[in-house]
Amino acid sequence: MTETLFKAACIQLASGSNVNANLLEAQRLMEHAVREGVRLIVLPENFAYMGAQCSDMLEICEEDNDGPIQHFLSQTAQKLGIWLVGGTIPIATESPQKLRAACLLYDDKGQRVARYDKMHLFDVNLVETDEQYVESESIEPGDQLCVVDTPFGKLGLSVCYDLRFPEMYRAMLDQGMELLTLPAAFTAMTGAAHWDALLHARAIENLSFTLAAAQGGFHISGRKTWGHSMIIDPWGNKLAEQTSGNGPVIAEINMEFLQATRRNFPSLQHRRIHCQ
């Protein structure tokens, strides 16, 4: 039976290259959130490790269903009694030069119930700030959507650059999505320009709660991420936000509000074009 009223949290971090230190900080903030009554937590992209470049993730790559980061996620979910969207972690592929950026979902017993592999890869050249990112050099893209039945409703998993592709969320909506989760590590430049607008658009057009957990701050590698983790309701109201620095973003999620909004403003039923 779906819980109609519960608290959720997005954890904001500024992760570095020390995995143990990153995990300790993530655990501290999750424990803080649980003391506030939170039942569902979303961690940011690359929460356990942020290197100087994407290929550095190969150094901590884990086999599927085995490894210290996955054990941490499982044990933390069980210990705290929460459902946990585990940001992204690098999972090995058949090629030693490639990984999958996997977003793992654990239930409150510590069992993994879903895996989504980041589908859209960030291959861009930001001329204004002299930044270049070529995720496809070391990341193999996923090809499957992931919408999961949870005690809180149907939860859709997505990651960072996916946010720019509205057709993906329409397809997830066709699978019943009610809660949209987005671990991310937006650059400071693209975040300032588009983060807020894109998150609000996805929430409003899909009449879904949107939970975005971001990296936010200066990293040891010299990179700066935008932060501004937030939770948005289906009408586009910003329920909570952490602009910069580490911390949990906590809000009460009211699924009756979602159902009432979809019933009273039935734009989803008025669609003429559907994703194939």
C-alpha positions, -999 to +999 in steps of 0.1 A: +000+000+000+014+034-010+023+058+018+004+091+011+025+113+034+062+108+041+095+128+043+122+125+016+157+140+015+183+148-012+219+148+001+242+175-013+280+168-012+312+181-026+329+148-030+367+144-034+390+115-042+390+099-008+363+072-009+362+065+028+359+102+037+331+107+011+312+077+025+316+089+061+302+123+052+273+108+032+265+085+062+266+115+086+241+135+065+218+105+060+217+099+097+209+135+102+180+132+077+167+100+094+166+118+127+142+143+110+119+114+101+130+108+065+121+075+048+135+080+013+169+094+005+186+103-028+224+106-030+242+127-057+260+115-087+296+102-080+289+106-043+317+082-034+344+095-056+351+126-078+384+125-096+401+150-119+386+133-150+359+108-158+383+079-165+396+081-129+364+063-119+379+031-134+402+030-104+373+022-081+352+002-105+332-026-088+317-058-101+279-058-102+265-068-067+299-068-051+323-042-037+327-018-008+305+010-021+276-013-029+280-029+005+279+006+021+247+014+003+230-019+013+242-018+049+232+019+053+197+014+039+192-016+063+207+001+093+187+033+089+155+016+077+153+038+045+148+034+008+180+047-008+187+059-043+225+054-044+236+083-066+259+067-092+288+043-088+311+028-114+302-008-124+325-029-145+317-039-181+333-065-204+359-038-214+386-028-189+385+007-204+347+012-199+323+013-170+286+018-164+275+048-143+249+028-123+222+043-101+212+016-076+180+015-055+179-003-022+149-010+000+147-006+038+159-042+043+191-035+024+180-054-007+188-040-041+156-037-060+167-018-091+196-007-112+195+021-138+226+028-160+230+064-171+217+067-206+227+101-219+265+109-217+279+143-212+302+150-242+305+188-244+329+216-247+322+246-225+342+273-243+333+300-218+351+282-189+375+261-210+360+229-197+357+198-218+339+166-208+338+134-228+320+108-207+317+084-236+355+078-236+351+058-203+314+053-198+292+028-217+256+041-219+226+023-206+196+015-228+168+007-203+144+030-185+138+022-148+105+029-130+100+009-098+071+002-075+079+014-040+059+021-008+059+057-018+046+053-054+062+046-087+098+059-086+117+068-118+155+067-118+175+091-139+210+108-138+223+143-144+225+149-182+193+128-186+175+159-174+179+176-208+159+149-226+122+153-219+112+124-241+129+101-216+106+113-188+075+110-210+085+074-216+089+069-179+055+086-173+040+060-196+053+034-171+035+052-143+062+075-129+051+096-099+084+104-083+113+115-104+148+112-089+179+128-103+214+124-088+236+149-105+269+168-107+260+198-129+289+221-138+287+256-122+282+272-156+255+249-170+238+248-136+236+286-133+221+287-168+197+258-169+194+237-137+164+254-121+145+258-153+150+222-164+140+207-130+109+228-128+099+219-164+103+182-157+082+185-126+054+206-141+051+188-175+050+154-159+030+164-128+055+145-107+075+151-075+111+158-085+140+150-061+173+163-074+205+155-053+235+174-066+272+178-060+277+214-049+310+232-043+347+231-050+363+198-055+400+187-050+403+182-087+397+219-092+362+214-106+333+234-093+297+220-093+265+240-091+247+224-061+212+238-055+198+203-046+160+206-044+127+190-041+098+202-063+061+193-062+040+185-092+027+220-095+062+234-097+065+246-061+100+244-047+096+226-013+132+227-002+166+237-015+203+236-005+221+263-025+257+254-017+278+232+007+270+199+022+236+191+037+203+173+035+174+188+017+143+176+034+106+180+024+073+163+031+059+145+001+021+144-002+010+118-027-027+129-023-016+163-036-001+146-067-033+126-074-055+157-068-033+178-091-034+152-119-072+148-114-080+186-114-055+195-141-056+165-164-029+176-189-014+141-190-047+128-203-047+154-231-015+142-248-018+136-285+018+124-292+033+095-273+069+082-272+074+050-291 
